[in-house]
Amino acid sequence: MTDSPSRTLPSGDELPQLGFGTWQLDGDTVRDGVTAALDAGYTHVDTAEGYRNEREIGEALADYDRDEVFLTSKVLPKHLSYDSLIEACEDSLDRLGTDYLDLYLIHWPNPTVSLRESLDAMATLHDRGLVRNVGVSNFSAYQLSCAQHVADVPIAVNQIEFHPWFQRPDLVEYCHETDVVVEAAAPLARTEIFADDIVQSLAEQYDRSPAQVVLKWGIERDIVVLPKSSSPAHIRGNADLFDWSMADEDLAALDDRDRDDPVYDTPARDWTSDVYGINR
């Protein structure tokens, strides 16, 4: 792989446009996956306390130069009150075996906790040097604009579901207009996009995998992509995005696949689940 392009954050830090996603990876699988990714040239790893794999990721990272890896974690909605958020970050740092995060995200909005309170805690973490950049995840434009209004530290990133079947043009445009980098969670629609006829046709045309075609499209649309895989071969393949190009008309053909069809960011939530933990 050649070096990943990057997006410049308000702090001046460079966020690589290719990151290794680790949702639903644990134990030896995530340790081996992070190792394979870093050996393949990835310099960006994305996790979350809710993924329950931070300790294993920390063990893998211990064999590499920490300052060469852009490391992201996220705080669960049930931990968004001030003291809980501070404690959650400190716990994540302990599990990851590092003294700072390059990026810390509010994983999901929690309407039962003041956003100002959560962002005040984020500012404290930033001031203490524990978090270099602050962001959000799964925020609508409405929620993001409110966060920007009350935050003392710039909102650097919004990590959202984004792929050819779910492109969210109004939200993406708002992010770009306000210098918020868009990261694509589930950039491959959890592999469902591989069945798309246009994706299959372009993969054959370019002699690339469906994953490579879809990730390349995301990169060309100024999105940070976070593909996940447990296969070292697929991890290496997903990094092979930067020494070939796609024609504008083929990128446009993928633009035309939008059908407003999410794989996870659906309107309703199970607020009592372990992810949210919002009880009555």
C-alpha positions as CSV (number, residue, x, y, z in Angstrom):
1,M,0.0,0.0,0.0
2,T,1.1,3.5,-0.6
3,D,0.6,6.1,2.1
4,S,-3.1,6.9,2.8
5,P,-4.2,10.4,2.1
6,S,-5.4,12.3,5.2
7,R,-7.8,15.0,6.3
8,T,-6.5,17.9,8.4
9,L,-8.4,18.4,11.7
10,P,-8.9,21.8,13.3
11,S,-6.0,21.0,15.7
12,G,-3.7,20.6,12.7
13,D,-3.5,16.8,13.2
14,E,-3.7,14.6,10.1
15,L,-6.4,11.9,10.2
16,P,-5.6,9.1,7.7
17,Q,-8.5,8.4,5.3
18,L,-8.1,4.7,5.8
19,G,-8.6,3.2,9.2
20,F,-9.0,-0.3,10.6
21,G,-12.4,-0.9,12.1
22,T,-12.7,-3.3,15.0
23,W,-16.4,-3.7,15.7
24,Q,-17.3,-7.3,16.7
25,L,-13.7,-8.3,16.7
26,D,-12.3,-9.6,20.0
27,G,-9.6,-11.9,21.6
28,D,-6.9,-13.2,19.3
29,T,-9.0,-12.2,16.3
30,V,-8.7,-8.4,17.0
31,R,-5.1,-8.8,18.2
32,D,-4.1,-10.5,14.9
33,G,-6.3,-8.1,12.9
34,V,-4.6,-5.0,14.3
35,T,-1.2,-6.5,13.8
36,A,-2.1,-7.4,10.2
37,A,-3.4,-3.9,9.6
38,L,-0.4,-2.2,11.0
39,D,2.0,-4.5,9.1
40,A,0.0,-3.7,5.9
41,G,0.6,0.0,6.4
42,Y,-2.5,1.2,8.2
43,T,-1.7,4.0,10.6
44,H,-5.3,4.5,12.0
45,V,-7.2,2.2,14.3
46,D,-10.8,2.7,15.4
47,T,-12.3,1.2,18.5
48,A,-14.8,2.0,21.3
49,E,-15.4,1.0,24.9
50,G,-18.6,-0.7,23.6
51,Y,-16.6,-3.0,21.4
52,R,-15.1,-4.6,24.4
53,N,-11.8,-5.1,22.7
54,E,-9.6,-2.2,23.9
55,R,-7.4,-4.3,26.0
56,E,-6.5,-6.7,23.2
57,I,-5.9,-3.8,20.8
58,G,-3.6,-2.2,23.4
59,E,-1.7,-5.5,23.6
60,A,-1.2,-5.4,19.8
61,L,-0.3,-1.7,19.7
62,A,2.4,-2.3,22.4
63,D,4.7,-3.8,19.6
64,Y,4.5,-0.6,17.5
65,D,5.5,3.1,17.8
66,R,2.4,4.6,19.5
67,D,3.1,8.0,17.9
68,E,2.8,6.5,14.4
69,V,-0.7,5.3,15.0
70,F,-3.8,7.5,15.0
71,L,-6.0,5.9,17.7
72,T,-9.7,6.5,18.2
73,S,-12.1,5.3,20.9
74,K,-15.6,6.2,21.8
75,V,-17.7,6.7,25.0
76,L,-21.0,4.9,25.4
77,P,-24.3,6.9,25.7
78,K,-24.8,5.6,29.3
79,H,-21.5,7.3,30.3
80,L,-22.2,10.8,29.0
81,S,-22.7,12.6,32.3
82,Y,-19.6,14.6,33.3
83,D,-18.0,12.3,35.9
84,S,-18.9,9.1,34.0
85,L,-17.4,10.4,30.8
86,I,-14.1,11.3,32.4
87,E,-13.9,7.9,34.1
88,A,-14.9,6.1,30.9
89,C,-12.0,7.8,29.0
90,E,-9.5,7.0,31.8
91,D,-10.6,3.4,31.7
92,S,-10.3,3.2,27.9
93,L,-6.7,4.7,28.2
94,D,-5.9,2.1,30.8
95,R,-7.2,-0.8,28.7
96,L,-5.4,0.5,25.6
97,G,-2.1,1.0,27.4
98,T,-1.7,4.6,26.2
99,D,-1.7,8.0,27.9
100,Y,-3.6,9.8,25.2
101,L,-6.2,9.3,22.4
102,D,-5.8,11.0,19.1
103,L,-9.6,11.2,18.8
104,Y,-12.4,10.5,21.3
105,L,-16.0,10.4,20.1
106,I,-19.4,10.4,21.7
107,H,-20.6,7.1,20.3
108,W,-24.3,7.9,20.2
109,P,-26.3,10.9,21.3
110,N,-28.1,10.4,24.6
111,P,-31.2,12.7,24.8
112,T,-31.4,12.2,28.6
113,V,-28.0,13.8,29.3
114,S,-27.1,17.5,28.7
115,L,-24.9,17.7,25.6
116,R,-23.3,20.7,27.2
117,E,-22.3,18.5,30.2
118,S,-20.8,15.9,27.9
119,L,-18.9,18.4,25.9
120,D,-17.6,20.1,29.0
121,A,-16.2,16.8,30.1
122,M,-14.6,16.4,26.6
123,A,-13.0,19.8,27.0
124,T,-11.6,18.8,30.4
125,L,-10.1,15.7,28.8
126,H,-8.6,17.8,26.0
127,D,-7.2,20.3,28.5
128,R,-5.6,17.5,30.5
129,G,-3.9,16.2,27.3
130,L,-5.7,12.9,27.4
131,V,-7.6,13.5,24.2
132,R,-6.1,15.4,21.3
133,N,-9.3,15.8,19.2
134,V,-12.9,15.6,20.1
135,G,-15.8,14.3,17.9
136,V,-19.2,12.7,17.7
137,S,-20.7,9.7,16.1
138,N,-24.1,9.0,14.7
139,F,-25.2,12.6,15.1
140,S,-27.7,14.2,12.7
141,A,-27.0,17.7,11.3
142,Y,-29.3,19.1,13.9
143,Q,-27.5,17.4,16.8
144,L,-24.1,18.3,15.3
145,S,-25.0,22.0,15.0
146,C,-26.1,22.1,18.6
147,A,-22.8,20.4,19.7
148,Q,-20.8,22.9,17.6
149,H,-22.7,25.8,19.3
150,V,-21.9,24.8,22.9
151,A,-18.5,23.0,22.5
152,D,-15.3,24.7,23.8
153,V,-13.2,22.4,21.6
154,P,-13.9,22.1,17.9
155,I,-16.0,19.1,16.8
156,A,-13.4,17.5,14.5
157,V,-15.3,14.4,13.3
158,N,-18.8,12.9,12.8
159,Q,-18.6,9.1,12.4
160,I,-21.8,8.0,10.6
161,E,-23.2,5.1,8.6
162,F,-22.2,5.9,5.0
163,H,-22.0,3.7,1.9
164,P,-23.4,3.7,-1.6
165,W,-26.9,2.6,-0.4
166,F,-27.0,5.3,2.3
167,Q,-25.2,8.5,1.3
168,R,-27.0,11.1,3.4
169,P,-26.1,14.0,1.2
170,D,-27.6,16.8,3.4
171,L,-25.7,15.6,6.5
172,V,-22.4,15.1,4.6
173,E,-22.7,18.5,3.0
174,Y,-23.3,20.1,6.4
175,C,-20.3,18.4,7.8
176,H,-18.1,19.5,4.9
177,E,-19.4,23.0,5.1
178,T,-18.5,23.3,8.8
179,D,-15.1,21.6,8.5
180,V,-16.2,18.4,10.2
181,V,-14.6,15.3,8.8
182,V,-17.0,12.5,7.9
183,E,-15.9,9.0,8.9
184,A,-17.8,6.1,7.4
185,A,-18.8,3.4,9.9
186,A,-20.0,0.3,8.0
187,P,-18.5,1.6,4.7
188,L,-19.2,-1.7,3.1
189,A,-22.8,-1.9,4.5
190,R,-21.6,-4.8,6.6
191,T,-20.8,-6.6,3.3
192,E,-24.4,-6.3,2.0
193,I,-23.2,-3.9,-0.7
194,F,-21.2,-6.6,-2.3
195,A,-24.4,-8.0,-3.9
196,D,-25.1,-4.7,-5.7
197,D,-25.0,-5.2,-9.5
198,I,-23.1,-2.1,-10.2
199,V,-20.5,-2.9,-7.5
200,Q,-20.0,-6.3,-9.0
201,S,-19.7,-5.0,-12.5
202,L,-17.1,-2.4,-11.5
203,A,-15.2,-4.9,-9.5
204,E,-14.9,-7.1,-12.7
205,Q,-14.1,-4.1,-14.9
206,Y,-11.2,-2.9,-12.6
207,D,-10.1,-6.4,-11.6
208,R,-10.6,-5.4,-8.0
209,S,-12.7,-6.8,-5.1
210,P,-16.1,-5.3,-4.4
211,A,-14.7,-4.0,-1.2
212,Q,-11.9,-2.2,-2.9
213,V,-14.3,-0.6,-5.4
214,V,-16.6,0.7,-2.6
215,L,-13.8,1.9,-0.4
216,K,-12.1,3.7,-3.3
217,W,-15.4,5.5,-4.0
218,G,-15.6,6.6,-0.4
219,I,-12.0,7.9,-0.4
220,E,-12.8,9.8,-3.7
221,R,-15.8,11.4,-2.0
222,D,-13.5,12.8,0.8
223,I,-14.8,10.3,3.4
224,V,-12.6,8.5,6.0
225,V,-13.3,4.8,5.6
226,L,-13.1,2.3,8.4
227,P,-13.4,-1.2,6.9
228,K,-13.4,-4.2,9.3
229,S,-12.2,-7.7,8.6
230,S,-10.9,-10.7,10.5
231,S,-9.0,-12.0,7.4
232,P,-5.4,-10.8,7.0
233,A,-5.7,-11.2,3.3
234,H,-8.8,-9.0,3.2
235,I,-7.2,-6.5,5.5
236,R,-4.3,-6.2,3.1
237,G,-6.6,-6.0,0.2
238,N,-8.7,-3.2,1.7
239,A,-5.5,-1.2,2.0
240,D,-4.8,-1.4,-1.7
241,L,-6.6,1.7,-2.7
242,F,-4.1,4.4,-3.6
243,D,-2.1,3.3,-6.7
244,W,-5.1,3.0,-9.1
245,S,-8.0,5.2,-10.1
246,M,-11.6,5.0,-11.1
247,A,-13.2,7.0,-13.9
248,D,-15.5,9.8,-13.0
249,E,-18.4,8.2,-14.7
250,D,-17.9,5.0,-12.7
251,L,-17.8,6.9,-9.4
252,A,-21.0,8.7,-10.5
253,A,-22.6,5.3,-11.1
254,L,-22.0,4.5,-7.5
255,D,-23.4,7.9,-6.5
256,D,-26.6,6.8,-8.3
257,R,-26.9,3.7,-6.1
258,D,-28.2,5.8,-3.1
259,R,-31.5,4.4,-1.8
260,D,-31.6,5.8,1.7
261,D,-31.2,2.3,3.1
262,P,-29.2,1.9,6.4
263,V,-27.9,-1.3,7.8
264,Y,-27.8,-0.1,11.4
265,D,-28.7,3.5,11.8
266,T,-32.4,3.0,11.8
267,P,-34.9,5.3,13.6
268,A,-35.8,3.2,16.6
269,R,-33.4,2.1,19.4
270,D,-33.4,-0.4,22.2
271,W,-32.6,2.2,24.8
272,T,-32.2,-0.4,27.6
273,S,-29.5,-2.4,25.8
274,D,-26.0,-2.5,27.1
275,V,-24.9,0.0,24.4
276,Y,-27.3,2.7,25.6
277,G,-28.1,1.6,29.2
278,I,-30.8,4.2,29.5
279,N,-33.3,2.7,32.0
280,R,-36.6,4.1,33.0
